[in-house]
């Protein structure tokens, strides 16, 4: 995950508008905020997304 995707994820998390375990909700909010990189990242790397949410580990 590159820095841009990480920052987008953190911005959504800090907004408190959606539970980060609600993957569809996160993607919807990301789309509304024009965070298209994050939408695609979650779609293509769902396991890495879950790993980050559950452990905080960032894979490069």
C-alpha positions as CSV (number, residue, x, y, z in Angstrom):
1,X,0.0,0.0,0.0
2,X,1.5,3.3,-1.0
3,X,1.4,6.4,1.1
4,X,-1.5,8.0,-0.8
5,X,-3.8,5.0,-0.2
6,X,-2.7,4.9,3.5
7,X,-3.6,8.6,3.9
8,X,-7.0,8.1,2.3
9,X,-7.7,5.1,4.6
10,X,-6.7,7.1,7.7
11,X,-8.8,10.1,6.6
12,X,-11.9,7.9,6.3
13,X,-11.2,6.2,9.6
14,X,-10.7,9.5,11.4
15,X,-14.0,10.9,9.9
16,X,-15.9,8.3,12.0
17,X,-18.6,8.1,9.3
18,X,-18.2,4.4,8.7
19,X,-17.0,1.3,10.5
20,X,-13.8,0.2,8.8
21,X,-15.1,-3.4,9.0
22,X,-17.9,-2.4,6.7
23,X,-15.9,-2.8,3.5
24,X,-18.7,-1.8,1.2
25,X,-19.4,1.3,3.3
26,X,-15.7,2.3,3.2
27,X,-15.6,1.9,-0.6
28,X,-18.8,3.9,-1.0
29,X,-17.4,6.7,1.2
30,X,-14.0,6.6,-0.6
31,X,-15.9,6.9,-4.0
32,X,-17.9,9.9,-2.7
33,X,-14.6,11.6,-1.6
34,X,-13.1,10.7,-5.0
35,X,-10.5,8.4,-3.4
36,X,-10.6,6.1,-6.5
37,X,-7.2,4.6,-5.7
38,X,-8.5,3.4,-2.4
39,X,-11.7,2.0,-4.0
40,X,-9.5,0.0,-6.4
41,X,-7.0,-1.0,-3.8
42,X,-9.8,-2.6,-1.6
43,X,-11.3,-4.3,-4.6
44,X,-8.0,-5.8,-5.8
45,X,-6.3,-6.4,-2.4
46,X,-9.1,-7.3,0.0
47,X,-6.8,-9.5,2.1
48,X,-4.2,-6.8,2.5
49,X,-6.9,-4.3,3.5
50,X,-8.2,-6.7,6.2
51,X,-4.7,-7.4,7.4
52,X,-4.1,-3.6,7.8
53,X,-7.5,-3.0,9.5
54,X,-7.0,-5.9,11.9
55,X,-3.3,-5.6,12.7
56,X,-2.1,-2.2,11.5
57,X,0.5,-3.9,9.3
58,X,1.3,-2.1,6.1
59,X,2.6,-4.2,3.3
60,X,4.6,-2.4,0.6
